[in-house]
Amino acid sequence: LISAYLKNFDIEKLELALESEDLAVWKIHKNSEIMQTIKNAGKKFIEQPFFIKETCLMPPFYLSGRLDAVIYHEGKYIIFDWKTENLPKNPEDDIQTVVYMYCVSKLFKTKNIQMKYCSIKEQKTVTCGFSDNLPDKICSIIKKHN
């Protein structure tokens, strides 16, 4: 629903299919400052796929996935990731944060990145910024899971 809304699709039928409790939560989220910032962003990438080759190990390792939303806003790229309820307790060390921020740095060739986890039900966010040690963290994660 979020992606369809941010892509300017007609979501009226989808909204009608929601239970009353879910519809109430959706209406609050839909009208939130975050959603309006994304909706009105000049540069936005909704459901942005990525496929990044990492060569810190041989043979090379590939990172792939899909980002909920990325916008370019006030001179930086902001990654948005929606969670139904629970936000990461330590987002700087969360594998998803490390992978997403590293891949966005490669996709857009910048270190000026921020990640925002957004809890839909709680209407809370957790934000973290880019860290110069992301390449080391990526290699460490790859070695652990390889």
C-alpha positions as CSV (number, residue, x, y, z in Angstrom):
1,L,0.0,0.0,0.0
2,I,2.8,2.4,0.9
3,S,4.7,1.7,-2.3
4,A,1.5,2.1,-4.4
5,Y,0.7,5.4,-2.7
6,L,4.2,6.7,-3.2
7,K,4.1,5.8,-6.8
8,N,0.9,7.8,-7.2
9,F,-1.3,4.8,-8.0
10,D,-5.0,4.9,-7.3
11,I,-5.2,3.2,-3.9
12,E,-8.9,3.8,-3.2
13,K,-9.9,0.1,-3.6
14,L,-6.9,-1.0,-1.5
15,E,-8.0,1.3,1.3
16,L,-11.6,0.0,1.1
17,A,-10.3,-3.5,1.7
18,L,-8.6,-2.6,5.0
19,E,-10.1,-3.5,8.3
20,S,-11.2,-0.4,10.3
21,E,-8.2,-0.6,12.7
22,D,-5.7,-0.9,9.9
23,L,-7.4,1.9,7.9
24,A,-7.1,4.2,10.9
25,V,-3.4,3.4,11.2
26,W,-2.9,3.8,7.5
27,K,-4.6,7.3,7.4
28,I,-2.3,8.5,10.2
29,H,0.7,7.2,8.4
30,K,-0.4,8.4,5.0
31,N,-0.7,11.9,6.3
32,S,2.5,11.9,8.3
33,E,5.3,14.3,7.7
34,I,7.6,11.5,6.5
35,M,5.2,10.2,3.9
36,Q,4.5,13.7,2.6
37,T,8.3,14.4,2.4
38,I,8.8,11.2,0.4
39,K,5.7,11.9,-1.8
40,N,6.9,15.4,-2.6
41,A,10.6,14.6,-3.1
42,G,12.0,15.7,-6.4
43,K,14.2,12.6,-6.6
44,K,12.6,9.5,-5.2
45,F,13.3,5.8,-5.8
46,I,10.5,3.5,-4.7
47,E,11.2,-0.2,-4.3
48,Q,14.7,0.5,-5.6
49,P,16.5,-2.8,-6.5
50,F,20.2,-3.2,-6.0
51,F,22.9,-5.7,-7.1
52,I,26.4,-4.8,-5.9
53,K,29.6,-6.8,-6.5
54,E,31.9,-6.8,-3.4
55,T,35.5,-8.0,-4.0
56,C,36.8,-8.0,-0.4
57,L,36.8,-11.8,-0.7
58,M,37.6,-14.1,-3.6
59,P,35.6,-15.2,-5.3
60,P,33.6,-11.9,-5.3
61,F,30.4,-11.7,-3.4
62,Y,27.1,-10.1,-4.6
63,L,24.7,-8.1,-2.5
64,S,21.2,-7.8,-3.8
65,G,17.9,-6.7,-2.6
66,R,15.2,-4.0,-2.8
67,L,15.0,-0.8,-0.8
68,D,11.5,0.4,0.3
69,A,12.3,4.0,-0.6
70,V,15.2,6.3,-1.2
71,I,14.9,10.0,-1.7
72,Y,17.4,12.8,-2.3
73,H,16.5,15.6,0.2
74,E,18.4,18.6,1.4
75,G,21.7,17.4,-0.1
76,K,21.6,13.8,1.2
77,Y,20.1,10.4,0.2
78,I,17.7,9.1,2.8
79,I,16.8,5.4,2.9
80,F,13.4,4.6,4.4
81,D,12.5,1.2,5.6
82,W,9.1,0.4,7.1
83,K,8.5,-1.9,10.0
84,T,5.1,-3.0,11.2
85,E,6.0,-2.4,14.8
86,N,9.5,-3.1,16.1
87,L,12.4,-0.8,15.2
88,P,16.0,-2.0,15.5
89,K,17.5,-1.4,18.9
90,N,21.0,-0.7,17.5
91,P,20.4,0.3,13.9
92,E,24.1,1.2,13.4
93,D,25.1,-2.4,13.8
94,D,22.0,-4.0,12.2
95,I,22.9,-6.1,9.2
96,Q,20.1,-4.5,7.1
97,T,21.4,-1.0,7.9
98,V,25.0,-1.9,7.0
99,V,24.0,-3.6,3.7
100,Y,21.5,-0.9,2.6
101,M,23.8,2.0,3.4
102,Y,26.8,0.4,1.8
103,C,24.8,-0.4,-1.4
104,V,23.3,3.1,-1.6
105,S,26.8,4.5,-1.3
106,K,27.8,2.4,-4.3
107,L,24.6,3.1,-6.3
108,F,24.7,6.8,-5.9
109,K,28.5,7.3,-5.3
110,T,28.1,9.2,-2.1
111,K,28.7,9.0,1.6
112,N,26.0,11.6,2.4
113,I,23.4,9.0,3.4
114,Q,21.0,8.6,6.2
115,M,18.8,5.6,7.1
116,K,15.4,5.9,8.7
117,Y,13.5,3.0,10.0
118,C,9.8,3.8,10.3
119,S,7.3,2.0,12.6
120,I,3.9,2.2,11.0
121,K,1.8,1.3,14.0
122,E,3.9,3.3,16.6
123,Q,4.5,6.3,14.3
124,K,8.2,6.3,15.5
125,T,11.4,6.5,13.6
126,V,15.0,5.5,14.3
127,T,17.7,7.3,12.2
128,C,21.4,6.6,11.7
129,G,24.0,8.1,9.5
130,F,26.8,6.8,7.2
131,S,29.9,5.3,8.8
132,D,33.3,5.2,7.0
133,N,33.8,1.7,8.3
134,L,31.0,0.2,6.3
135,P,33.3,-1.6,3.9
136,D,35.0,-3.3,6.8
137,K,31.6,-4.2,8.3
138,I,30.4,-5.6,5.0
139,C,33.5,-7.8,4.6
140,S,33.1,-9.0,8.2
141,I,29.4,-9.9,7.5
142,I,30.3,-11.7,4.3
143,K,33.0,-13.7,6.1
144,K,30.6,-14.7,8.9
145,H,27.9,-15.9,6.5
146,N,30.1,-17.4,3.8
